[in-house]
């Protein structure tokens, strides 16, 4: 697993020790983690670009904001996720994959915290309504 700490290990570790919120990107295959203190990168797509990847690759990553209290998962299922055409099945698979891949990735960063999908993400609510129907 590749772990990229932006801008560098020293600044990232200082943010972790101060329990500052982190932006975390975890590739859908679980092979790459990109993480930064939130004020350093501001948004996930900016972090991706600052880490040297095209910001257009944002849909290849699970997106989280993490601290010692928990991990908030920005639940946005990409349109072409795993080439699944049925929306309900695609969202269900995205959720299952996230719950399988995110916890071990967070543990690699030293976080064994609950994963929440905040209600403030309107897409999340819409996705769960689809899953429940």
OpenMM code with the backbone's topology and positions (N, CA, C; nanometers):
from openmm import Vec3, app, unit

residues = "UNK UNK UNK UNK UNK UNK UNK UNK UNK UNK UNK UNK UNK UNK UNK UNK UNK UNK UNK UNK UNK UNK UNK UNK UNK UNK UNK UNK UNK UNK UNK UNK UNK UNK UNK UNK UNK UNK UNK UNK UNK UNK UNK UNK UNK UNK UNK UNK UNK UNK UNK UNK UNK UNK UNK UNK UNK UNK UNK UNK UNK UNK UNK UNK UNK UNK UNK UNK UNK UNK UNK UNK UNK UNK UNK UNK UNK UNK UNK UNK UNK UNK UNK UNK UNK UNK UNK UNK UNK UNK UNK UNK UNK UNK UNK UNK UNK UNK UNK UNK UNK UNK UNK UNK UNK UNK UNK UNK UNK UNK UNK UNK UNK UNK UNK UNK UNK UNK UNK UNK UNK UNK UNK UNK UNK UNK UNK UNK UNK UNK UNK UNK UNK".split()
positions = [
    Vec3(0.0843, -0.1179, 0.0000),
    Vec3(0.0000, 0.0000, 0.0000),
    Vec3(0.0888, 0.1241, 0.0000),
    Vec3(0.0593, 0.2156, -0.0909),
    Vec3(0.1309, 0.3422, -0.1001),
    Vec3(0.0597, 0.4452, -0.0127),
    Vec3(0.1360, 0.5110, 0.0745),
    Vec3(0.0803, 0.6166, 0.1587),
    Vec3(0.1533, 0.7460, 0.1282),
    Vec3(0.0777, 0.8457, 0.0836),
    Vec3(0.1334, 0.9765, 0.0521),
    Vec3(0.0821, 1.0737, 0.1574),
    Vec3(0.1755, 1.1304, 0.2328),
    Vec3(0.1419, 1.2282, 0.3363),
    Vec3(0.1839, 1.3655, 0.2849),
    Vec3(0.0846, 1.4513, 0.2627),
    Vec3(0.1112, 1.5816, 0.2037),
    Vec3(0.1138, 1.6893, 0.3120),
    Vec3(0.2037, 1.7848, 0.3104),
    Vec3(0.3108, 1.8019, 0.2141),
    Vec3(0.4313, 1.7122, 0.2392),
    Vec3(0.4431, 1.6617, 0.3627),
    Vec3(0.5530, 1.5703, 0.3961),
    Vec3(0.5191, 1.4996, 0.5268),
    Vec3(0.5983, 1.4006, 0.5617),
    Vec3(0.5740, 1.3221, 0.6834),
    Vec3(0.5731, 1.4084, 0.8088),
    Vec3(0.6682, 1.4995, 0.8193),
    Vec3(0.6813, 1.5808, 0.9407),
    Vec3(0.5566, 1.6655, 0.9657),
    Vec3(0.5113, 1.7380, 0.8657),
    Vec3(0.3920, 1.8217, 0.8819),
    Vec3(0.2670, 1.7379, 0.9031),
    Vec3(0.2564, 1.6269, 0.8322),
    Vec3(0.1417, 1.5388, 0.8482),
    Vec3(0.1373, 1.4823, 0.9907),
    Vec3(0.2509, 1.4332, 1.0387),
    Vec3(0.2558, 1.3749, 1.1730),
    Vec3(0.2264, 1.4784, 1.2814),
    Vec3(0.2695, 1.6022, 1.2600),
    Vec3(0.2384, 1.7092, 1.3557),
    Vec3(0.0870, 1.7327, 1.3594),
    Vec3(0.0219, 1.7288, 1.2445),
    Vec3(-0.1239, 1.7463, 1.2388),
    Vec3(-0.1943, 1.6306, 1.3095),
    Vec3(-0.1465, 1.5101, 1.2899),
    Vec3(-0.2051, 1.3932, 1.3566),
    Vec3(-0.1903, 1.4070, 1.5074),
    Vec3(-0.0711, 1.4430, 1.5536),
    Vec3(-0.0457, 1.4572, 1.6976),
    Vec3(-0.1313, 1.5669, 1.7603),
    Vec3(-0.1649, 1.6704, 1.6839),
    Vec3(-0.2495, 1.7792, 1.7332),
    Vec3(-0.3980, 1.7476, 1.7130),
    Vec3(-0.4290, 1.6317, 1.6585),
    Vec3(-0.5651, 1.5873, 1.6264),
    Vec3(-0.6387, 1.6883, 1.5385),
    Vec3(-0.5666, 1.7426, 1.4426),
    Vec3(-0.6287, 1.8304, 1.3439),
    Vec3(-0.7044, 1.7445, 1.2432),
    Vec3(-0.8118, 1.7952, 1.1872),
    Vec3(-0.8840, 1.7179, 1.0861),
    Vec3(-0.7959, 1.6929, 0.9642),
    Vec3(-0.8079, 1.5745, 0.9102),
    Vec3(-0.7320, 1.5361, 0.7923),
    Vec3(-0.8252, 1.5107, 0.6755),
    Vec3(-0.7814, 1.5476, 0.5563),
    Vec3(-0.8472, 1.5027, 0.4350),
    Vec3(-0.7786, 1.3734, 0.3953),
    Vec3(-0.8562, 1.2721, 0.3660),
    Vec3(-0.8002, 1.1423, 0.3294),
    Vec3(-0.8683, 1.0936, 0.2024),
    Vec3(-0.7875, 1.0502, 0.1083),
    Vec3(-0.8334, 0.9853, -0.0141),
    Vec3(-0.7821, 0.8426, -0.0122),
    Vec3(-0.8702, 0.7476, -0.0367),
    Vec3(-0.8320, 0.6065, -0.0408),
    Vec3(-0.8772, 0.5515, -0.1753),
    Vec3(-0.7829, 0.5009, -0.2531),
    Vec3(-0.8197, 0.4497, -0.3850),
    Vec3(-0.9182, 0.3347, -0.3702),
    Vec3(-1.0050, 0.3205, -0.4679),
    Vec3(-1.1088, 0.2171, -0.4619),
    Vec3(-1.0516, 0.0762, -0.4506),
    Vec3(-0.9277, 0.0569, -0.4962),
    Vec3(-0.8660, -0.0756, -0.4830),
    Vec3(-0.7900, -0.0889, -0.3503),
    Vec3(-0.7853, 0.0175, -0.2715),
    Vec3(-0.7186, 0.0143, -0.1414),
    Vec3(-0.5677, 0.0199, -0.1483),
    Vec3(-0.5120, 0.0431, -0.2653),
    Vec3(-0.3668, 0.0409, -0.2829),
    Vec3(-0.2980, 0.1743, -0.2572),
    Vec3(-0.3740, 0.2843, -0.2518),
    Vec3(-0.3128, 0.4150, -0.2304),
    Vec3(-0.3954, 0.4961, -0.1314),
    Vec3(-0.3243, 0.5600, -0.0396),
    Vec3(-0.3836, 0.6563, 0.0533),
    Vec3(-0.3106, 0.7880, 0.0327),
    Vec3(-0.3873, 0.8946, 0.0198),
    Vec3(-0.3307, 1.0292, 0.0145),
    Vec3(-0.3962, 1.1069, 0.1278),
    Vec3(-0.3152, 1.1693, 0.2125),
    Vec3(-0.3710, 1.2356, 0.3301),
    Vec3(-0.2972, 1.3661, 0.3590),
    Vec3(-0.3717, 1.4611, 0.4145),
    Vec3(-0.3159, 1.5908, 0.4477),
    Vec3(-0.3998, 1.6569, 0.5560),
    Vec3(-0.3377, 1.7452, 0.6301),
    Vec3(-0.4105, 1.8300, 0.7231),
    Vec3(-0.5071, 1.9132, 0.6397),
    Vec3(-0.6285, 1.9329, 0.6864),
    Vec3(-0.7356, 1.9916, 0.6054),
    Vec3(-0.7030, 2.1335, 0.5576),
    Vec3(-0.6379, 2.2141, 0.6394),
    Vec3(-0.6073, 2.3517, 0.5983),
    Vec3(-0.4998, 2.3568, 0.4899),
    Vec3(-0.4212, 2.2522, 0.4801),
    Vec3(-0.3145, 2.2460, 0.3796),
    Vec3(-0.3707, 2.2248, 0.2395),
    Vec3(-0.4776, 2.1453, 0.2296),
    Vec3(-0.5307, 2.1096, 0.0981),
    Vec3(-0.6710, 2.1655, 0.0721),
    Vec3(-0.7496, 2.1902, 0.1740),
    Vec3(-0.8823, 2.2514, 0.1699),
    Vec3(-0.9910, 2.1570, 0.1173),
    Vec3(-0.9706, 2.0949, 0.0012),
    Vec3(-1.0696, 2.0053, -0.0572),
    Vec3(-0.9997, 1.8832, -0.1153),
    Vec3(-1.0747, 1.7751, -0.1297),
    Vec3(-1.0165, 1.6488, -0.1758),
    Vec3(-0.9553, 1.6597, -0.3156),
    Vec3(-1.0237, 1.7234, -0.4084),
    Vec3(-0.9685, 1.7315, -0.5442),
    Vec3(-0.8426, 1.8180, -0.5483),
    Vec3(-0.8329, 1.9178, -0.4597),
    Vec3(-0.7118, 1.9996, -0.4507),
    Vec3(-0.5979, 1.9158, -0.3939),
    Vec3(-0.6280, 1.8347, -0.2925),
    Vec3(-0.5265, 1.7450, -0.2360),
    Vec3(-0.4738, 1.6508, -0.3436),
    Vec3(-0.5617, 1.5956, -0.4223),
    Vec3(-0.5213, 1.5035, -0.5278),
    Vec3(-0.4235, 1.5722, -0.6238),
    Vec3(-0.4556, 1.6931, -0.6623),
    Vec3(-0.3692, 1.7682, -0.7532),
    Vec3(-0.2359, 1.8040, -0.6875),
    Vec3(-0.2406, 1.8480, -0.5621),
    Vec3(-0.1169, 1.8828, -0.4917),
    Vec3(-0.0254, 1.7618, -0.4730),
    Vec3(-0.0863, 1.6437, -0.4646),
    Vec3(-0.0078, 1.5208, -0.4475),
    Vec3(0.0474, 1.4697, -0.5811),
    Vec3(0.0153, 1.5395, -0.6898),
    Vec3(0.0730, 1.5053, -0.8187),
    Vec3(-0.0137, 1.4201, -0.9092),
    Vec3(-0.1430, 1.4138, -0.8791),
    Vec3(-0.2353, 1.3344, -0.9598),
    Vec3(-0.3386, 1.4266, -1.0236),
    Vec3(-0.3939, 1.3864, -1.1370),
    Vec3(-0.4969, 1.4707, -1.1989),
    Vec3(-0.6194, 1.4822, -1.1080),
    Vec3(-0.6675, 1.6041, -1.0889),
    Vec3(-0.7857, 1.6206, -1.0039),
    Vec3(-0.9083, 1.5563, -1.0671),
    Vec3(-0.9024, 1.5256, -1.1935),
    Vec3(-1.0126, 1.4566, -1.2609),
    Vec3(-1.0220, 1.3096, -1.2188),
    Vec3(-0.9214, 1.2601, -1.1474),
    Vec3(-0.9235, 1.1221, -1.0962),
    Vec3(-0.9986, 1.1094, -0.9643),
    Vec3(-1.0642, 1.2153, -0.9195),
    Vec3(-1.1298, 1.2173, -0.7883),
    Vec3(-1.2280, 1.1021, -0.7706),
    Vec3(-1.2937, 1.0586, -0.8774),
    Vec3(-1.3916, 0.9503, -0.8662),
    Vec3(-1.3284, 0.8127, -0.8519),
    Vec3(-1.1968, 0.8072, -0.8443),
    Vec3(-1.1261, 0.6810, -0.8220),
    Vec3(-1.0950, 0.6600, -0.6735),
    Vec3(-1.1442, 0.7524, -0.5887),
    Vec3(-1.1095, 0.7516, -0.4468),
    Vec3(-1.2323, 0.7644, -0.3573),
    Vec3(-1.2242, 0.6970, -0.2425),
    Vec3(-1.3172, 0.7234, -0.1336),
    Vec3(-1.2637, 0.8492, -0.0654),
    Vec3(-1.3544, 0.9398, -0.0258),
    Vec3(-1.3152, 1.0685, 0.0312),
    Vec3(-1.3631, 1.0784, 0.1752),
    Vec3(-1.2692, 1.1124, 0.2654),
    Vec3(-1.3030, 1.1198, 0.4075),
    Vec3(-1.2406, 1.2413, 0.4729),
    Vec3(-1.3019, 1.2829, 0.5835),
    Vec3(-1.2418, 1.3789, 0.6760),
    Vec3(-1.2296, 1.3023, 0.8070),
    Vec3(-1.1079, 1.2998, 0.8629),
    Vec3(-1.0774, 1.2107, 0.9755),
    Vec3(-1.0102, 1.2861, 1.0888),
    Vec3(-1.0470, 1.2506, 1.2106),
    Vec3(-0.9694, 1.2856, 1.3292),
    Vec3(-0.9900, 1.1727, 1.4304),
    Vec3(-0.9441, 1.1919, 1.5520),
    Vec3(-0.9510, 1.0836, 1.6514),
    Vec3(-1.0931, 1.0492, 1.6938),
    Vec3(-1.1896, 1.1365, 1.6640),
    Vec3(-1.3293, 1.1100, 1.6990),
    Vec3(-1.4011, 1.0230, 1.5966),
    Vec3(-1.3545, 1.0252, 1.4733),
    Vec3(-1.4217, 0.9464, 1.3715),
    Vec3(-1.3824, 0.9878, 1.2315),
    Vec3(-1.4441, 0.9197, 1.1354),
    Vec3(-1.4192, 0.9465, 0.9940),
    Vec3(-1.5522, 0.9769, 0.9270),
    Vec3(-1.5628, 1.0939, 0.8690),
    Vec3(-1.6816, 1.1309, 0.7920),
    Vec3(-1.6547, 1.0968, 0.6459),
    Vec3(-1.7374, 1.0105, 0.5912),
    Vec3(-1.7227, 0.9647, 0.4537),
    Vec3(-1.8120, 1.0480, 0.3639),
    Vec3(-1.7505, 1.1213, 0.2720),
    Vec3(-1.8254, 1.1954, 0.1714),
    Vec3(-1.8745, 1.0920, 0.0703),
    Vec3(-1.9969, 1.0508, 0.0864),
    Vec3(-2.0526, 0.9387, 0.0109),
    Vec3(-2.1031, 0.9871, -0.1247),
    Vec3(-2.0147, 0.9792, -0.2236),
    Vec3(-2.0486, 1.0184, -0.3595),
    Vec3(-2.0107, 0.9020, -0.4499),
    Vec3(-2.1111, 0.8298, -0.4959),
    Vec3(-2.0876, 0.7133, -0.5805),
    Vec3(-2.0685, 0.7597, -0.7254),
    Vec3(-1.9525, 0.7275, -0.7843),
    Vec3(-1.9284, 0.7684, -0.9233),
    Vec3(-2.0283, 0.7051, -1.0196),
    Vec3(-2.0593, 0.7774, -1.1243),
    Vec3(-2.1552, 0.7306, -1.2249),
    Vec3(-2.1144, 0.5968, -1.2861),
    Vec3(-1.9846, 0.5782, -1.3079),
    Vec3(-1.9389, 0.4571, -1.3762),
    Vec3(-1.8754, 0.3558, -1.2803),
    Vec3(-1.9135, 0.3584, -1.1533),
    Vec3(-1.8497, 0.2718, -1.0544),
    Vec3(-1.8615, 0.1248, -1.0950),
    Vec3(-1.7466, 0.0611, -1.1118),
    Vec3(-1.7358, -0.0810, -1.1468),
    Vec3(-1.8193, -0.1203, -1.2682),
    Vec3(-1.8482, -0.0238, -1.3530),
    Vec3(-1.9268, -0.0472, -1.4756),
    Vec3(-2.0640, -0.1074, -1.4471),
    Vec3(-2.1167, -0.0829, -1.3290),
    Vec3(-2.2500, -0.1327, -1.2926),
    Vec3(-2.3523, -0.0323, -1.3445),
    Vec3(-2.4506, -0.0802, -1.4178),
    Vec3(-2.5475, 0.0104, -1.4788),
    Vec3(-2.6683, 0.0381, -1.3903),
    Vec3(-2.7127, -0.0621, -1.3135),
    Vec3(-2.8280, -0.0404, -1.2249),
    Vec3(-2.7845, 0.0446, -1.1066),
    Vec3(-2.8507, 0.1578, -1.0909),
    Vec3(-2.8118, 0.2546, -0.9887),
    Vec3(-2.8140, 0.1958, -0.8477),
    Vec3(-2.9184, 0.1210, -0.8131),
    Vec3(-2.9273, 0.0650, -0.6785),
    Vec3(-2.8146, -0.0334, -0.6515),
    Vec3(-2.7807, -0.1166, -0.7495),
    Vec3(-2.6724, -0.2145, -0.7328),
    Vec3(-2.5363, -0.1463, -0.7266),
    Vec3(-2.5201, -0.0411, -0.8067),
    Vec3(-2.3948, 0.0330, -0.8078),
    Vec3(-2.3704, 0.0974, -0.6712),
    Vec3(-2.4720, 0.1600, -0.6162),
    Vec3(-2.4596, 0.2263, -0.4859),
    Vec3(-2.4355, 0.1237, -0.3756),
    Vec3(-2.5049, 0.0121, -0.3828),
    Vec3(-2.4861, -0.0946, -0.2849),
    Vec3(-2.3423, -0.1475, -0.2895),
    Vec3(-2.2903, -0.1685, -0.4084),
    Vec3(-2.1524, -0.2180, -0.4232),
    Vec3(-2.0512, -0.1153, -0.3740),
    Vec3(-2.0745, 0.0112, -0.4042),
    Vec3(-1.9869, 0.1190, -0.3591),
    Vec3(-1.9816, 0.1223, -0.2061),
    Vec3(-2.0974, 0.1107, -0.1440),
    Vec3(-2.1035, 0.1103, 0.0024),
    Vec3(-2.0289, -0.0103, 0.0597),
    Vec3(-2.0557, -0.1292, 0.0070),
    Vec3(-1.9887, -0.2505, 0.0564),
    Vec3(-1.8375, -0.2413, 0.0392),
    Vec3(-1.7937, -0.1941, -0.0778),
    Vec3(-1.6500, -0.1814, -0.1020),
    Vec3(-1.5873, -0.0819, -0.0053),
    Vec3(-1.6551, 0.0309, 0.0152),
    Vec3(-1.6029, 0.1302, 0.1088),
    Vec3(-1.5884, 0.0745, 0.2493),
    Vec3(-1.6880, 0.0009, 0.2941),
    Vec3(-1.6833, -0.0541, 0.4298),
    Vec3(-1.5797, -0.1664, 0.4430),
    Vec3(-1.5387, -0.2235, 0.3310),
    Vec3(-1.4339, -0.3261, 0.3316),
    Vec3(-1.2949, -0.2634, 0.3215),
    Vec3(-1.2829, -0.1556, 0.2451),
    Vec3(-1.1518, -0.0969, 0.2155),
    Vec3(-1.1128, 0.0158, 0.3109),
    Vec3(-1.2064, 0.0986, 0.3508),
    Vec3(-1.1740, 0.2171, 0.4312),
    Vec3(-1.1170, 0.1837, 0.5695),
    Vec3(-1.1794, 0.0937, 0.6491),
    Vec3(-1.1252, 0.0707, 0.7833),
    Vec3(-0.9786, 0.0262, 0.7873),
    Vec3(-0.9356, -0.0715, 0.7068),
    Vec3(-0.7939, -0.1079, 0.7131),
    Vec3(-0.7011, 0.0046, 0.6654),
    Vec3(-0.7467, 0.0844, 0.5698),
    Vec3(-0.6650, 0.1966, 0.5233),
    Vec3(-0.6479, 0.2996, 0.6341),
    Vec3(-0.7565, 0.3289, 0.7050),
    Vec3(-0.7460, 0.4233, 0.8165),
    Vec3(-0.6536, 0.3694, 0.9255),
    Vec3(-0.6586, 0.2392, 0.9490),
    Vec3(-0.5686, 0.1788, 1.0490),
    Vec3(-0.4229, 0.1968, 1.0086),
    Vec3(-0.3961, 0.1944, 0.8790),
    Vec3(-0.2596, 0.2197, 0.8310),
    Vec3(-0.2127, 0.3602, 0.8690),
    Vec3(-0.3062, 0.4531, 0.8803),
    Vec3(-0.2736, 0.5893, 0.9213),
    Vec3(-0.2773, 0.6074, 1.0728),
    Vec3(-0.3148, 0.5010, 1.1448),
    Vec3(-0.3199, 0.5067, 1.2904),
    Vec3(-0.4564, 0.5424, 1.3463),
    Vec3(-0.5615, 0.5286, 1.2654),
    Vec3(-0.6959, 0.5626, 1.3094),
    Vec3(-0.7851, 0.4379, 1.3090),
    Vec3(-0.8297, 0.4005, 1.4260),
    Vec3(-0.9280, 0.2927, 1.4398),
    Vec3(-1.0546, 0.3592, 1.4935),
    Vec3(-1.1265, 0.4229, 1.4027),
    Vec3(-1.2399, 0.5079, 1.4405),
    Vec3(-1.3646, 0.4666, 1.3628),
    Vec3(-1.4825, 0.5020, 1.4154),
    Vec3(-1.6057, 0.4715, 1.3417),
    Vec3(-1.6155, 0.5560, 1.2145),
    Vec3(-1.6808, 0.4968, 1.1148),
    Vec3(-1.7040, 0.5661, 0.9885),
    Vec3(-1.8491, 0.6119, 0.9858),
    Vec3(-1.8673, 0.7404, 0.9621),
    Vec3(-2.0013, 0.7989, 0.9549),
    Vec3(-2.0231, 0.8566, 0.8156),
    Vec3(-2.1469, 0.8547, 0.7726),
    Vec3(-2.1855, 0.9245, 0.6508),
    Vec3(-2.2786, 1.0368, 0.6952),
    Vec3(-2.2250, 1.1586, 0.7071),
    Vec3(-2.3042, 1.2702, 0.7601),
    Vec3(-2.4265, 1.3012, 0.6745),
    Vec3(-2.5330, 1.3371, 0.7412),
    Vec3(-2.6580, 1.3701, 0.6728),
    Vec3(-2.6449, 1.4947, 0.5872),
    Vec3(-2.5447, 1.5765, 0.6153),
    Vec3(-2.5304, 1.7008, 0.5387),
    Vec3(-2.4954, 1.6758, 0.3923),
    Vec3(-2.4552, 1.5535, 0.3609),
    Vec3(-2.4274, 1.5214, 0.2211),
    Vec3(-2.5570, 1.4772, 0.1556),
    Vec3(-2.6163, 1.5665, 0.0794),
    Vec3(-2.7461, 1.5381, 0.0187),
    Vec3(-2.7406, 1.4177, -0.0731),
    Vec3(-2.6303, 1.3975, -0.1428),
    Vec3(-2.6173, 1.2801, -0.2295),
    Vec3(-2.6277, 1.1523, -0.1485),
    Vec3(-2.5712, 1.1554, -0.0297),
    Vec3(-2.5759, 1.0376, 0.0576),
    Vec3(-2.7199, 0.9999, 0.0879),
    Vec3(-2.7987, 1.0963, 0.1271),
    Vec3(-2.9383, 1.0694, 0.1632),
    Vec3(-3.0127, 1.0138, 0.0423),
    Vec3(-2.9901, 1.0736, -0.0723),
    Vec3(-3.0543, 1.0269, -0.1950),
    Vec3(-3.0107, 0.8838, -0.2264),
    Vec3(-2.8809, 0.8553, -0.2096),
    Vec3(-2.8305, 0.7208, -0.2362),
    Vec3(-2.8929, 0.6177, -0.1421),
    Vec3(-2.9028, 0.6525, -0.0151),
    Vec3(-2.9606, 0.5560, 0.0789),
    Vec3(-3.1093, 0.5373, 0.0569),
    Vec3(-3.1776, 0.6417, 0.0131),
    Vec3(-3.3176, 0.6253, -0.0232),
    Vec3(-3.3317, 0.5274, -0.1389),
    Vec3(-3.2424, 0.5359, -0.2341),
    Vec3(-3.2452, 0.4419, -0.3472),
    Vec3(-3.2180, 0.3005, -0.2978),
    Vec3(-3.1191, 0.2852, -0.2092),
    Vec3(-3.0865, 0.1518, -0.1565),
    Vec3(-3.2043, 0.0932, -0.0786),
    Vec3(-3.2749, 0.1769, -0.0041),
    Vec3(-3.3862, 0.1283, 0.0776),
    Vec3(-3.5084, 0.0927, -0.0051),
    Vec3(-3.5196, 0.1505, -0.1250),
    Vec3(-3.6318, 0.1170, -0.2130),
    Vec3(-3.5918, -0.0042, -0.2902),
] * unit.nanometer
topology = app.Topology()
chain = topology.addChain("A")
for resn in residues:
    res = topology.addResidue(resn, chain)
    for name in ("N", "CA", "C"):
        topology.addAtom(name, app.Element.getBySymbol(name[0]), res)
